[in-house]
Amino acid sequence: METTTHEISTYTSTRNACKLCSPLGASVVFKGIRGCIPLIHGSQGCSTYIRRYMISHYKEPVDIASSNFSEETTIFGGNVNFNIGIDNIISQYHPEVIGIASTCLSETIGEDVLKLIYEYF
């Protein structure tokens, strides 16, 4: 009787989150604009992830603001948080440019970021 061994190969599918994160790419671009402060329109976790990634890459502190979505904001929209975020950036940093990037969460709920910008300014 002949014994056969079967090789079992395992495969793990992985994605590099840094290659999929649009607000991260936008923040890298915003970093290249003199006097620009980015506002990430979405949850605070997204901006924390981006901030941490950029700090480790550039080896220096990076300011990134967030509109800080909560459960309520996710349901009813983030227009109030967006306006407060813009007000805070202007009063604290006096930037030449505010770069605005939306996150997966704000995109998923259908937040109209362009409309928010027009309504604010």
QUIQUICOR-V514310 format. One record per backbone hydrogen bond with DSSP energy under -0.5 kcal/mol. NH is the residue of the N-H (numbers start at 1). CO is the residue of the C=O. Records with the same first field share a line. If there is no record, write none. Layout:
# QUIQUICOR-V514310
NH: CO, CO
This chain:
# QUIQUICOR-V514310
7: 5
8: 6
9: 7
13: 11
14: 12
17: 15
19: 16
20: 16, 17
21: 17
22: 20
25: 21
26: 22
27: 23
28: 24
29: 25
30: 26
31: 27
32: 28, 29
33: 30
34: 32
36: 33
37: 97
38: 63
39: 99
40: 65
41: 39, 101
42: 40
46: 43
47: 43
48: 44
49: 45
50: 46
51: 47
52: 48
53: 49
54: 50
55: 51
56: 52
57: 53
58: 54
59: 55
60: 55
64: 62
65: 38
67: 40
69: 42
74: 70
75: 71
76: 72
77: 73
82: 78
83: 79
84: 80
85: 81
86: 82
87: 83
88: 84
89: 85
90: 86
91: 87
92: 88
93: 89
94: 89, 90
96: 35
97: 35
99: 37, 97
100: 98
101: 39, 99
103: 41
107: 103
108: 104
109: 105
110: 107
111: 106
113: 111
116: 112
117: 113
118: 114
119: 115
120: 116
121: 117
